[in-house]
Amino acid sequence: MTKKPQPPADVKSRTWAEAFGALIRDRRISHGAFRLFHLLRDHQNPKTGVCFPGRRSQSKALGSSNHRLAIRTRELIAAGWLQVQYKGRGQVCRYTLLDGEGRPWTKASTELRSPVRGGSEK
C-alpha cells in the first residue's frame, strides 16, 4: 500500500469541500467532537477565524457536561482540527479552527469556494 502524497507546504488551504470531506472521514474524532467543531464554526469570526463561545453556551447547545466538552476539545486538538489558547487556570481564551493540516479554516476563505453555501467563484 502506498502513502497518499502530502500537499506542498506553500498550498494556502484546502477547498471547503475537501476540508469538510476530510473532517467527515476522520475516524480519530467522535460524533460529539464533530458536532463541537460545527458549533465552534457557527461562532467563528469570518475574518480572523477565531471563536469565543463560552463553555456554558457550548454545554447548553450540545447537551454535554464540561468534562465531555474537554474530552471532545482534546480530540479535535490531537487530530489537527483545533487550536486553543488559554488565559490562565485552564480557562479557554479563544479557539481557532484548523483544516486538519494545521492551517486556519476561516469562513471568509472557504465560503468563496463553497458549492453548498452558494459562494461565488472570484
ZAROKE-75298 format. One record per residue: z, y, x of N, C-alpha, C, O in turn; residue in three letters; residue number from 1. Coordinates in steps of 0.05 Angstrom, whole numbers, plus 5000, padded with zeros to 4 digits. Layout:
N
+------+------+------+-------+-------+-------+------+------+------+------+------+------+-----+-----+
! n.c3 ! n.c2 ! n.c1 ! ca.c3 ! ca.c2 ! ca.c1 ! c.c3 ! c.c2 ! c.c1 ! o.c3 ! o.c2 ! o.c1 !   r !   k !
+------+------+------+-------+-------+-------+------+------+------+------+------+------+-----+-----+
!    Z !    Y !    X !     Z !     Y !     X !    Z !    Y !    X !    Z !    Y !    X ! Ala ! NUM !
...
+------+------+------+-------+-------+-------+------+------+------+------+------+------+-----+-----+
This chain:
122
+------+------+------+-------+-------+-------+------+------+------+------+------+------+-----+-----+
! n.c3 ! n.c2 ! n.c1 ! ca.c3 ! ca.c2 ! ca.c1 ! c.c3 ! c.c2 ! c.c1 ! o.c3 ! o.c2 ! o.c1 !   r !   k !
+------+------+------+-------+-------+-------+------+------+------+------+------+------+-----+-----+
! 5000 ! 4977 ! 5017 !  5000 !  5000 !  5000 ! 5000 ! 5025 ! 5018 ! 5016 ! 5027 ! 5036 ! Met !   1 !
! 4982 ! 5044 ! 5012 !  4980 !  5068 !  5028 ! 4997 ! 5090 ! 5016 ! 5001 ! 5091 ! 4992 ! Thr !   2 !
! 5007 ! 5107 ! 5034 !  5022 !  5130 !  5024 ! 5004 ! 5151 ! 5013 ! 4982 ! 5156 ! 5023 ! Lys !   3 !
! 5013 ! 5164 ! 4992 !  4998 !  5186 !  4980 ! 4999 ! 5210 ! 4999 ! 5021 ! 5217 ! 5008 ! Lys !   4 !
! 4976 ! 5222 ! 5005 !  4977 !  5245 !  5024 ! 4992 ! 5269 ! 5012 ! 4990 ! 5274 ! 4988 ! Pro !   5 !
! 5007 ! 5282 ! 5029 !  5022 !  5305 !  5021 ! 5005 ! 5330 ! 5023 ! 4987 ! 5332 ! 5040 ! Gln !   6 !
! 5008 ! 5350 ! 5005 !  4992 !  5374 !  5006 ! 5000 ! 5390 ! 5031 ! 5022 ! 5388 ! 5040 ! Pro !   7 !
! 4981 ! 5406 ! 5042 !  4987 !  5422 !  5065 ! 5009 ! 5442 ! 5058 ! 5012 ! 5450 ! 5035 ! Pro !   8 !
! 5024 ! 5451 ! 5078 !  5046 !  5469 !  5074 ! 5037 ! 5496 ! 5064 ! 5053 ! 5511 ! 5052 ! Ala !   9 !
! 5012 ! 5504 ! 5069 !  5003 !  5530 !  5061 ! 4994 ! 5531 ! 5032 ! 4986 ! 5553 ! 5023 ! Asp !  10 !
! 4995 ! 5509 ! 5017 !  4988 !  5509 !  4989 ! 5010 ! 5526 ! 4974 ! 5034 ! 5521 ! 4977 ! Val !  11 !
! 5001 ! 5545 ! 4957 !  5021 !  5563 !  4945 ! 5039 ! 5548 ! 4925 ! 5063 ! 5550 ! 4927 ! Lys !  12 !
! 5027 ! 5534 ! 4906 !  5043 !  5519 !  4886 ! 5025 ! 5500 ! 4871 ! 5001 ! 5502 ! 4872 ! Ser !  13 !
! 5038 ! 5481 ! 4858 !  5024 !  5463 !  4840 ! 5015 ! 5478 ! 4816 ! 5027 ! 5498 ! 4809 ! Arg !  14 !
! 4995 ! 5468 ! 4802 !  4988 !  5479 !  4776 ! 5011 ! 5471 ! 4757 ! 5026 ! 5453 ! 4763 ! Thr !  15 !
! 5012 ! 5485 ! 4735 !  5033 !  5479 !  4715 ! 5031 ! 5449 ! 4707 ! 5051 ! 5435 ! 4706 ! Trp !  16 !
! 5007 ! 5440 ! 4701 !  5003 !  5412 !  4692 ! 5011 ! 5392 ! 4713 ! 5024 ! 5372 ! 4707 ! Ala !  17 !
! 5005 ! 5397 ! 4738 !  5013 !  5379 !  4760 ! 5043 ! 5378 ! 4763 ! 5054 ! 5356 ! 4766 ! Glu !  18 !
! 5056 ! 5401 ! 4763 !  5085 !  5401 !  4767 ! 5099 ! 5388 ! 4743 ! 5118 ! 5373 ! 4746 ! Ala !  19 !
! 5090 ! 5394 ! 4719 !  5102 !  5383 !  4695 ! 5098 ! 5352 ! 4694 ! 5117 ! 5338 ! 4688 ! Phe !  20 !
! 5074 ! 5343 ! 4702 !  5069 !  5315 !  4703 ! 5087 ! 5301 ! 4723 ! 5097 ! 5279 ! 4718 ! Gly !  21 !
! 5091 ! 5314 ! 4746 !  5108 !  5302 !  4767 ! 5137 ! 5301 ! 4757 ! 5151 ! 5281 ! 4763 ! Ala !  22 !
! 5146 ! 5321 ! 4743 !  5173 !  5322 !  4732 ! 5177 ! 5299 ! 4712 ! 5198 ! 5286 ! 4712 ! Leu !  23 !
! 5157 ! 5294 ! 4695 !  5159 !  5273 !  4675 ! 5161 ! 5245 ! 4689 ! 5176 ! 5228 ! 4680 ! Ile !  24 !
! 5145 ! 5242 ! 4710 !  5144 !  5216 !  4723 ! 5166 ! 5211 ! 4744 ! 5169 ! 5189 ! 4754 ! Arg !  25 !
! 5182 ! 5231 ! 4749 !  5203 !  5229 !  4770 ! 5226 ! 5212 ! 4759 ! 5241 ! 5220 ! 4742 ! Asp !  26 !
! 5228 ! 5187 ! 4769 !  5248 !  5168 !  4760 ! 5276 ! 5173 ! 4772 ! 5295 ! 5159 ! 4766 ! Arg !  27 !
! 5278 ! 5193 ! 4790 !  5304 !  5199 !  4802 ! 5321 ! 5215 ! 4784 ! 5345 ! 5217 ! 4788 ! Arg !  28 !
! 5310 ! 5227 ! 4763 !  5326 !  5243 !  4745 ! 5328 ! 5230 ! 4717 ! 5309 ! 5216 ! 4708 ! Ile !  29 !
! 5350 ! 5234 ! 4705 !  5355 !  5223 !  4679 ! 5343 ! 5240 ! 4657 ! 5333 ! 5263 ! 4662 ! Ser !  30 !
! 5343 ! 5230 ! 4633 !  5333 !  5245 !  4609 ! 5350 ! 5271 ! 4606 ! 5338 ! 5292 ! 4600 ! His !  31 !
! 5376 ! 5269 ! 4611 !  5393 !  5293 !  4608 ! 5386 ! 5314 ! 4629 ! 5387 ! 5338 ! 4623 ! Gly !  32 !
! 5380 ! 5305 ! 4653 !  5372 !  5324 !  4674 ! 5345 ! 5337 ! 4667 ! 5341 ! 5361 ! 4673 ! Ala !  33 !
! 5327 ! 5322 ! 4656 !  5301 !  5332 !  4647 ! 5306 ! 5354 ! 4626 ! 5293 ! 5375 ! 4627 ! Phe !  34 !
! 5324 ! 5349 ! 4607 !  5330 !  5369 !  4586 ! 5343 ! 5394 ! 4598 ! 5337 ! 5416 ! 4590 ! Arg !  35 !
! 5361 ! 5390 ! 4618 !  5374 !  5412 !  4631 ! 5353 ! 5430 ! 4645 ! 5354 ! 5454 ! 4644 ! Leu !  36 !
! 5334 ! 5417 ! 4659 !  5313 !  5432 !  4673 ! 5298 ! 5451 ! 4653 ! 5293 ! 5474 ! 4659 ! Phe !  37 !
! 5291 ! 5440 ! 4630 !  5277 !  5456 !  4610 ! 5294 ! 5477 ! 4597 ! 5284 ! 5498 ! 4589 ! His !  38 !
! 5320 ! 5472 ! 4594 !  5338 !  5492 !  4584 ! 5339 ! 5515 ! 4604 ! 5338 ! 5539 ! 4596 ! Leu !  39 !
! 5341 ! 5509 ! 4630 !  5342 !  5529 !  4650 ! 5315 ! 5545 ! 4650 ! 5315 ! 5569 ! 4654 ! Leu !  40 !
! 5293 ! 5531 ! 4646 !  5267 !  5544 !  4646 ! 5265 ! 5564 ! 4623 ! 5252 ! 5585 ! 4625 ! Arg !  41 !
! 5278 ! 5558 ! 4600 !  5279 !  5577 !  4578 ! 5294 ! 5602 ! 4585 ! 5289 ! 5623 ! 4572 ! Asp !  42 !
! 5313 ! 5601 ! 4604 !  5329 !  5624 !  4612 ! 5319 ! 5637 ! 4637 ! 5332 ! 5655 ! 4648 ! His !  43 !
! 5296 ! 5629 ! 4646 !  5285 !  5638 !  4672 ! 5273 ! 5666 ! 4670 ! 5259 ! 5673 ! 4651 ! Gln !  44 !
! 5279 ! 5683 ! 4691 !  5266 !  5709 !  4693 ! 5237 ! 5704 ! 4701 ! 5233 ! 5691 ! 4722 ! Asn !  45 !
! 5218 ! 5713 ! 4686 !  5190 !  5707 !  4692 ! 5179 ! 5717 ! 4718 ! 5161 ! 5705 ! 4730 ! Pro !  46 !
! 5191 ! 5739 ! 4729 !  5181 !  5750 !  4754 ! 5194 ! 5737 ! 4778 ! 5181 ! 5731 ! 4798 ! Lys !  47 !
! 5220 ! 5734 ! 4777 !  5235 !  5724 !  4801 ! 5239 ! 5693 ! 4800 ! 5242 ! 5681 ! 4822 ! Thr !  48 !
! 5238 ! 5681 ! 4777 !  5242 !  5652 !  4775 ! 5271 ! 5645 ! 4775 ! 5278 ! 5621 ! 4774 ! Gly !  49 !
! 5289 ! 5664 ! 4775 !  5318 !  5659 !  4775 ! 5329 ! 5656 ! 4747 ! 5320 ! 5670 ! 4729 ! Val !  50 !
! 5348 ! 5638 ! 4744 !  5361 !  5633 !  4718 ! 5391 ! 5639 ! 4720 ! 5403 ! 5634 ! 4740 ! Cys !  51 !
! 5402 ! 5651 ! 4699 !  5430 !  5658 !  4699 ! 5446 ! 5647 ! 4675 ! 5466 ! 5660 ! 4667 ! Phe !  52 !
! 5439 ! 5625 ! 4663 !  5455 !  5616 !  4639 ! 5482 ! 5607 ! 4647 ! 5486 ! 5593 ! 4668 ! Pro !  53 !
! 5502 ! 5613 ! 4631 !  5529 !  5604 !  4636 ! 5533 ! 5575 ! 4629 ! 5518 ! 5564 ! 4613 ! Gly !  54 !
! 5553 ! 5563 ! 4641 !  5559 !  5535 !  4635 ! 5566 ! 5530 ! 4606 ! 5558 ! 5510 ! 4594 ! Arg !  55 !
! 5579 ! 5549 ! 4594 !  5587 !  5546 !  4565 ! 5562 ! 5545 ! 4548 ! 5560 ! 5528 ! 4530 ! Arg !  56 !
! 5543 ! 5562 ! 4553 !  5518 !  5562 !  4536 ! 5502 ! 5537 ! 4542 ! 5490 ! 5526 ! 4523 ! Ser !  57 !
! 5501 ! 5528 ! 4567 !  5487 !  5503 !  4573 ! 5500 ! 5479 ! 4559 ! 5487 ! 5462 ! 4547 ! Gln !  58 !
! 5527 ! 5478 ! 4561 !  5542 !  5457 !  4548 ! 5537 ! 5456 ! 4518 ! 5533 ! 5434 ! 4507 ! Ser !  59 !
! 5538 ! 5479 ! 4506 !  5534 !  5480 !  4477 ! 5505 ! 5472 ! 4469 ! 5502 ! 5456 ! 4450 ! Lys !  60 !
! 5485 ! 5482 ! 4484 !  5457 !  5476 !  4478 ! 5451 ! 5446 ! 4481 ! 5435 ! 5435 ! 4466 ! Ala !  61 !
! 5463 ! 5433 ! 4502 !  5456 !  5405 !  4507 ! 5476 ! 5386 ! 4495 ! 5471 ! 5362 ! 4495 ! Leu !  62 !
! 5498 ! 5396 ! 4485 !  5519 !  5378 !  4474 ! 5532 ! 5361 ! 4496 ! 5538 ! 5338 ! 4491 ! Gly !  63 !
! 5536 ! 5373 ! 4519 !  5547 !  5359 !  4542 ! 5572 ! 5372 ! 4552 ! 5577 ! 5395 ! 4547 ! Ser !  64 !
! 5588 ! 5356 ! 4566 !  5612 !  5367 !  4579 ! 5605 ! 5380 ! 4605 ! 5583 ! 5376 ! 4615 ! Ser !  65 !
! 5623 ! 5396 ! 4616 !  5619 !  5408 !  4643 ! 5614 ! 5387 ! 4664 ! 5598 ! 5391 ! 4682 ! Asn !  66 !
! 5628 ! 5365 ! 4662 !  5625 !  5343 !  4681 ! 5597 ! 5332 ! 4681 ! 5585 ! 5328 ! 4702 ! His !  67 !
! 5586 ! 5327 ! 4657 !  5559 !  5317 !  4654 ! 5538 ! 5337 ! 4665 ! 5519 ! 5330 ! 4677 ! Arg !  68 !
! 5543 ! 5363 ! 4659 !  5525 !  5384 !  4669 ! 5525 ! 5384 ! 4700 ! 5504 ! 5387 ! 4712 ! Leu !  69 !
! 5548 ! 5380 ! 4712 !  5549 !  5379 !  4741 ! 5534 ! 5356 ! 4752 ! 5520 ! 5358 ! 4772 ! Ala !  70 !
! 5536 ! 5332 ! 4739 !  5521 !  5309 !  4748 ! 5491 ! 5314 ! 4745 ! 5476 ! 5307 ! 4764 ! Ile !  71 !
! 5482 ! 5325 ! 4723 !  5454 !  5330 !  4719 ! 5443 ! 5351 ! 4738 ! 5420 ! 5349 ! 4747 ! Arg !  72 !
! 5460 ! 5371 ! 4744 !  5452 !  5391 !  4763 ! 5448 ! 5379 ! 4791 ! 5428 ! 5385 ! 4804 ! Thr !  73 !
! 5466 ! 5361 ! 4799 !  5464 !  5348 !  4825 ! 5439 ! 5330 ! 4826 ! 5426 ! 5328 ! 4847 ! Arg !  74 !
! 5432 ! 5317 ! 4804 !  5407 !  5301 !  4803 ! 5383 ! 5318 ! 4808 ! 5365 ! 5310 ! 4824 ! Glu !  75 !
! 5381 ! 5341 ! 4795 !  5358 !  5359 !  4799 ! 5357 ! 5370 ! 4827 ! 5335 ! 5373 ! 4838 ! Leu !  76 !
! 5380 ! 5376 ! 4839 !  5380 !  5386 !  4867 ! 5371 ! 5364 ! 4886 ! 5354 ! 5369 ! 4903 ! Ile !  77 !
! 5382 ! 5340 ! 4883 !  5374 !  5318 !  4901 ! 5345 ! 5311 ! 4899 ! 5333 ! 5302 ! 4919 ! Ala !  78 !
! 5333 ! 5314 ! 4875 !  5305 !  5307 !  4871 ! 5286 ! 5330 ! 4879 ! 5261 ! 5326 ! 4878 ! Ala !  79 !
! 5297 ! 5353 ! 4886 !  5280 !  5375 !  4895 ! 5269 ! 5393 ! 4872 ! 5249 ! 5407 ! 4876 ! Gly !  80 !
! 5282 ! 5392 ! 4849 !  5273 !  5408 !  4826 ! 5290 ! 5433 ! 4821 ! 5283 ! 5449 ! 4804 ! Trp !  81 !
! 5312 ! 5436 ! 4836 !  5331 !  5458 !  4830 ! 5345 ! 5466 ! 4856 ! 5352 ! 5450 ! 4873 ! Leu !  82 !
! 5349 ! 5493 ! 4858 !  5365 !  5504 !  4880 ! 5387 ! 5520 ! 4866 ! 5382 ! 5535 ! 4847 ! Gln !  83 !
! 5412 ! 5517 ! 4876 !  5434 !  5531 !  4864 ! 5449 ! 5547 ! 4885 ! 5453 ! 5538 ! 4907 ! Val !  84 !
! 5456 ! 5572 ! 4878 !  5472 !  5589 !  4895 ! 5499 ! 5593 ! 4881 ! 5500 ! 5599 ! 4858 ! Gln !  85 !
! 5520 ! 5590 ! 4897 !  5547 !  5593 !  4886 ! 5559 ! 5619 ! 4895 ! 5553 ! 5629 ! 4916 ! Tyr !  86 !
! 5577 ! 5630 ! 4878 !  5590 !  5655 !  4885 ! 5619 ! 5651 ! 4895 ! 5631 ! 5670 ! 4904 ! Lys !  87 !
! 5629 ! 5627 ! 4893 !  5656 !  5622 !  4903 ! 5671 ! 5604 ! 4884 ! 5666 ! 5604 ! 4860 ! Gly !  88 !
! 5689 ! 5588 ! 4895 !  5705 !  5569 !  4880 ! 5689 ! 5551 ! 4862 ! 5697 ! 5543 ! 4841 ! Arg !  89 !
! 5664 ! 5545 ! 4871 !  5647 !  5526 !  4857 ! 5633 ! 5537 ! 4833 ! 5620 ! 5523 ! 4818 ! Gly !  90 !
! 5636 ! 5564 ! 4828 !  5623 !  5576 !  4805 ! 5594 ! 5582 ! 4812 ! 5588 ! 5594 ! 4833 ! Gln !  91 !
! 5576 ! 5574 ! 4794 !  5548 !  5579 !  4798 ! 5541 ! 5608 ! 4795 ! 5549 ! 5621 ! 4775 ! Val !  92 !
! 5526 ! 5619 ! 4813 !  5517 !  5647 !  4812 ! 5489 ! 5648 ! 4800 ! 5484 ! 5664 ! 4782 ! Cys !  93 !
! 5471 ! 5631 ! 4810 !  5444 !  5631 !  4799 ! 5429 ! 5605 ! 4806 ! 5435 ! 5592 ! 4826 ! Arg !  94 !
! 5410 ! 5599 ! 4789 !  5393 !  5575 !  4792 ! 5365 ! 5584 ! 4798 ! 5355 ! 5605 ! 4788 ! Tyr !  95 !
! 5351 ! 5569 ! 4815 !  5322 !  5574 !  4820 ! 5308 ! 5547 ! 4815 ! 5315 ! 5528 ! 4829 ! Thr !  96 !
! 5289 ! 5547 ! 4797 !  5274 !  5522 !  4792 ! 5253 ! 5519 ! 4813 ! 5241 ! 5538 ! 4822 ! Leu !  97 !
! 5250 ! 5494 ! 4822 !  5230 !  5487 !  4843 ! 5209 ! 5469 ! 4831 ! 5212 ! 5458 ! 4809 ! Leu !  98 !
! 5187 ! 5466 ! 4845 !  5165 !  5450 !  4835 ! 5166 ! 5421 ! 4844 ! 5146 ! 5406 ! 4841 ! Asp !  99 !
! 5188 ! 5412 ! 4854 !  5191 !  5384 !  4864 ! 5184 ! 5381 ! 4893 ! 5188 ! 5360 ! 4905 ! Gly ! 100 !
! 5172 ! 5402 ! 4904 !  5165 !  5402 !  4933 ! 5178 ! 5425 ! 4948 ! 5170 ! 5432 ! 4970 ! Glu ! 101 !
! 5199 ! 5436 ! 4935 !  5214 !  5457 !  4948 ! 5204 ! 5486 ! 4945 ! 5215 ! 5504 ! 4956 ! Gly ! 102 !
! 5183 ! 5489 ! 4929 !  5172 !  5516 !  4924 ! 5181 ! 5526 ! 4897 ! 5183 ! 5510 ! 4878 ! Arg ! 103 !
! 5187 ! 5552 ! 4895 !  5196 !  5563 !  4869 ! 5176 ! 5558 ! 4847 ! 5152 ! 5561 ! 4851 ! Pro ! 104 !
! 5186 ! 5552 ! 4823 !  5169 !  5548 !  4800 ! 5175 ! 5571 ! 4780 ! 5194 ! 5569 ! 4765 ! Trp ! 105 !
! 5159 ! 5591 ! 4781 !  5164 !  5614 !  4763 ! 5145 ! 5613 ! 4739 ! 5123 ! 5602 ! 4740 ! Thr ! 106 !
! 5154 ! 5625 ! 4718 !  5137 !  5626 !  4694 ! 5112 ! 5642 ! 4699 ! 5091 ! 5635 ! 4689 ! Lys ! 107 !
! 5115 ! 5664 ! 4714 !  5092 !  5681 !  4719 ! 5070 ! 5667 ! 4734 ! 5046 ! 5670 ! 4729 ! Ala ! 108 !
! 5077 ! 5650 ! 4753 !  5057 !  5636 !  4769 ! 5045 ! 5613 ! 4755 ! 5022 ! 5605 ! 4760 ! Ser ! 109 !
! 5059 ! 5601 ! 4736 !  5049 !  5577 !  4723 ! 5035 ! 5582 ! 4696 ! 5017 ! 5568 ! 4689 ! Thr ! 110 !
! 5044 ! 5602 ! 4682 !  5032 !  5607 !  4656 ! 5004 ! 5617 ! 4657 ! 4988 ! 5613 ! 4638 ! Glu ! 111 !
! 4996 ! 5630 ! 4679 !  4968 !  5638 !  4682 ! 4949 ! 5615 ! 4682 ! 4926 ! 5618 ! 4674 ! Leu ! 112 !
! 4959 ! 5592 ! 4691 !  4941 !  5569 !  4693 ! 4949 ! 5546 ! 4674 ! 4940 ! 5524 ! 4677 ! Arg ! 113 !
! 4966 ! 5552 ! 4655 !  4976 !  5532 !  4636 ! 4957 ! 5527 ! 4613 ! 4951 ! 5545 ! 4597 ! Ser ! 114 !
! 4946 ! 5503 ! 4611 !  4928 !  5496 !  4589 ! 4943 ! 5494 ! 4563 ! 4931 ! 5497 ! 4541 ! Pro ! 115 !
! 4969 ! 5488 ! 4563 !  4984 !  5483 !  4539 ! 4993 ! 5509 ! 4527 ! 4992 ! 5512 ! 4502 ! Val ! 116 !
! 5002 ! 5528 ! 4543 !  5012 !  5553 !  4532 ! 4991 ! 5574 ! 4528 ! 4997 ! 5597 ! 4521 ! Arg ! 117 !
! 4966 ! 5567 ! 4532 !  4945 !  5586 !  4526 ! 4942 ! 5607 ! 4547 ! 4931 ! 5629 ! 4542 ! Gly ! 118 !
! 4950 ! 5602 ! 4572 !  4948 !  5621 !  4594 ! 4918 ! 5625 ! 4600 ! 4901 ! 5608 ! 4596 ! Gly ! 119 !
! 4912 ! 5649 ! 4610 !  4884 !  5655 !  4616 ! 4878 ! 5649 ! 4646 ! 4896 ! 5651 ! 4663 ! Ser ! 120 !
! 4854 ! 5643 ! 4651 !  4845 !  5638 !  4679 ! 4836 ! 5665 ! 4690 ! 4816 ! 5676 ! 4680 ! Glu ! 121 !
! 4849 ! 5675 ! 4710 !  4841 !  5701 !  4722 ! 4833 ! 5697 ! 4750 ! 4825 ! 5716 ! 4764 ! Lys ! 122 !
+------+------+------+-------+-------+-------+------+------+------+------+------+------+-----+-----+
